[in-house]
């Protein structure tokens, strides 16, 4: 008999999770692995973590930008596959860049990936993502250029191709409020997009990732707007997805979005801890696990992510998955 429910986490070691559903009917997943980039593929969202990952990129550690490979994102852009990921030479934040891989072929798991280089951002940074809008391609990333507080902010620029920026890098959202400065650093990172109801929603992670109060914030703009007009973005007051100690969920963040197999449900993908930073040193080999849950929309057309659910809770399978 086929199963009708599942439990989180989908992956016990799954920081910075990225899951997309492509037109081929498959889900593709990636997470931070530090020294390599792997992809998981499945037609079932709830069991994608049970599949065998395929290593698609592992640089020689003696090469530049071969350390701290973080937050890979797989995108289908202008008719081709690209992976955007963070890398450094191991010497610290200022050596950190967002790099791009391009697929030679059509299958992300079996094709050959080539290194296109580091994106020419104005600031050192991490967590690059792309969005196509009104016939143009835009790049959003978390850059280290924001002052007076040390940390990062979200910048955006137009792209002349999937690996090259053109024009100014515009500051879109900066960590100015107390909820964005927990854990000793002022941080906005991990930008990701939703489109619905005539608006584009930019969801980002805020505060230090080691803090219990790492969370998701949000800013949005009319879909007809200019994405590089910083004044047109409207920032939500306070977090839109945050810790829930009663559920045993701490530091939920660095998310992505996907849909159910039949396309009728929206799902948020994120990482979190199952214990507080006061209960165990997170420097002692602790892991952020990958979780998913469905979310809805308010009567005013805003996403309603609810609260993160405990890992002992059984969740109904994504709609349409039982027939996969």
N, C-alpha and C positions, 0 to 999 in steps of 0.2 A: 504494500500500500504506500502511495506517495505521501510525503510529509506535507503538512498544512501550515506549519509554523517554524520559526527559527529563533535563535538567541544570538545576541551580540556577545563578544566581538567576532567580526568576520576574520580578523587576523590579530593575533596576540601582540605581534611586533609590527605596528603599522602606522608610523608617524607620517604626517603630511600626506594623507591619502588622496588619490585622484582616481575617480571612476567616471567613465563616459560610456554612453551607449551609441554605437555607430549604426549607420544605415544597413550594415551587413547583418544586423540582429544580435551582434555580440557586444558584451560589456568588456572593456579594457581597464585594467587597474595598475597603478604604480604607487610605490611608497618610498620613503627615504631609506636607503641601504648604505650610504656613506661611500663605499668604494666601487659601486656598480649601479647600473640601472636595469631593472627587470620589469617584464610585463606579464600580467595574468590575463587570461581570456576565458569567458564563459557566457553561455546564453542564459544562465540563471544568476541573477544579482545576489541572492542570499547565500549562495555557495561558491562565489568566485574565489574566496580565500582558500578553498579546498583544492583548487587546481594547481598544477605544477607550474611555477614561474619559469619564464625564459629570459635568460640574461641577454640583453640586446646591446649593452655597452659597458665596457670595463677598461678604463684608460690605464696605461702604464704609469705607476706611481711616481716615476722619475720625470714625467712630462709636466709641463705647466697646466694649471687648472685641473689637476687630477685628484684633489683631496676634497673631502667634505661635500660629496655629491648629494645634494638635498632636493627634496620636493619636485621630482620630475613630473611634468604634465605632457600628456600625449594629445596633440591637436591635429585635426584634419583642416588644412588651410590652403585655400586657392588650388584645390585639386590634388594636394599632396600631404603626406604625413610628416609631422615635425614633433620633436620632443624638446621642451624648454626645461632647463634644470639649473640649479645653483651649483657653483664649484669654486674652489679656492686653491691657493698653493700651500695652504696650511699655516700661513703666517698671521692670520687674523682677519678682521672684518674688511679692512681696506683692500685686501687682495681678492675679495669675493666678487664674482661676476655671474651674470646669467648667460648660459651657453645654449647653443642650438645644435641639434642633430637633425639631419634630413634623410628620409628613407629613399633608397633606390629600389623601387618595386612597389607592390600593392599590399603586401602582407606584413604588418608591423612585427610579427614574431619570426618570420623566416627571411625577410628581406635584409639587405645590407644597409646599415646606418653609417652616414659620413658626418664628420665634425665640420660644421659651418663656421665655428668660431664663437667668440663672445659678443653679445649684443653691445652696440656702442652707446651705452647709457651715459648720462652726464655724471652719475654718482655710482660709487661702488654699491652693491646691493644684492638682493635675492628675490626669489618668488616671482618670476616673470610669467605673465599670461597674456593672451591675445584675444581681441574681439573684432569681428567684422561689423562695420556700421556705415550705412549709407554709401556703400561702394568703396570705402576705405578700410584699411587695416590699422588697428591701434594696439600699442603695447603698454601694459600697466605693470608696475613692479614696485617693490619696497626698497627705497634708497636710503643710504646713510647720511644724506646731506642735510637733514633737518636739525635746526638749532632753535632755542638755546638748550633744550634737553637732549642728552645723548640718546640715540635710538634710531628709529627709522620711520619714514612716512611713505605714502603711496604717491608715485609720480606716473605721468602718462605722456606718451608721444606718438606721433603718426609714424607709420612704417612705409618705407619704399619697397620693401620685399619682406618675406617672413623672418629675416635675420638682421635687418638693417633699419635703424631709426633715422628719421629726418625731421629737422626743426627742433624747437625747444622741448625740454622735459618740464611739464607743468605739474606743480604740486596740487594734488586733488584732495587728500585728507591727511591731517597730521594729528599726532597724539597730544591733544591739549587738555583733556579732562582727566580727573583722578582715576577713573575706571580704565583708562588707557595707559596708566603708568604704574601698575602693580608689579611687584617683583623687582623693583629697583631700576627699571628701564622704561622709557617712553617709546612705545612701539605700535605702529600699524603695519601689518604684513599680510602675506597670503591672499591677495585680491582674487576674487572670483565673481562671475556675473550670473544674473538671472534676468530674463526678459519676460514681462507680462503686463497686461493692462495698460499698454501705452507708455511704460516706463522701463528703464534699465536700472537694475539694482546691483550695486557693487557691495559685496559682503567681504569683510576683512577680519583678520585676527588682531586682537589688541592686548597689550601688556606682555610681560615676559613669559615665555612658554613654560618655564619652570614654576610659575606662580599658580596657586589654586584658582586665581582670578583671571587667568588667561581666558578669553571669551571672544565672541563674535560681535562686531559692530557693523553698521550699514550706512551707506549714503546712496542717493538715487538721483536720477535725472530723467526728464521727459525724453521719450525715444526720438523725438524730432530735434532734440537739442544737440549742441556742439560738445562733444566729449572733452574737448580741451578748454572749455570755458569753466574754470574752477568755480566761479560764482554761481553757475547754474546747478551745481550739485547741492542737494539738500541732505544734510547729515542727521541721522536719527539720534535722538537724545538717549544715551545709555546703551548698554548691551542688548542685543536681540537674541542671544543664546549664551547661557552662562552656567556655572557650576550649580549642582543640586546635591548638597551633602546628604539629604534624606534618601536620595536615590544612590548614594555612593559614587557620584560622578564629579570629578574635579578637572579643571583646566580643559574644557571642551573647546576645540578650535581647529584651525588650519583645514578648512572644509572644501568640499566640492559638491556639485549637484548632479543628479541624474534622474531618470524616470523609470517607472515600472515597465516590464516587457510590452504591455499593451499601450503604453503611453498615457494612461489615465491618471497616474499618481506621480507626485513629485517626492523625491527622496533626498535627504541631506546626508552627506558622507563626512565623517569627522574623526579626529582622534581625541582620546581622553585618558585620564588616569582613573583607577578605581580606589584610590586612597589619597589622603591629604598629604601635602608636602611636609607637614609636621609629624606624620606617622612613619615616614621612611625617607632617608636621604635619596633624592632623585639622581644623585651622582653615583649611586651604587648599583649600576646596571639595570635600573628600572626602565620599563618600556611603556610607550604610549600605544594603546590598542585601537584598532580600526572598528568603528561602529557605523551603523546606518539606521535611519528611521524616517518614516513618511512625515510630511508636513503639509499644511494647508494655507489658505489665504483668507484675509479678513474681508468684511463687506466693503471696505474702502480700497481694496485691491492691493493690500500690502502682504508680504509673506509672513506667516505665523509659524515660527519654528518650534514653539512650545518649549518644553524643558527636556534635557537629556535623560534618557531612560536607563534604569538599572540593568546590568548585564544578566540578572536572573529572570528578567521579564521575557515571556514568550511573545513574539510578534507575528502577525499574519504575514504570509508570503506576499511579496509584491504582486499586484494584480496582473494576471496573465501568466504568472510563472509556473503554475501547476501544469500548464499545457506544454511547457517547453520540453 
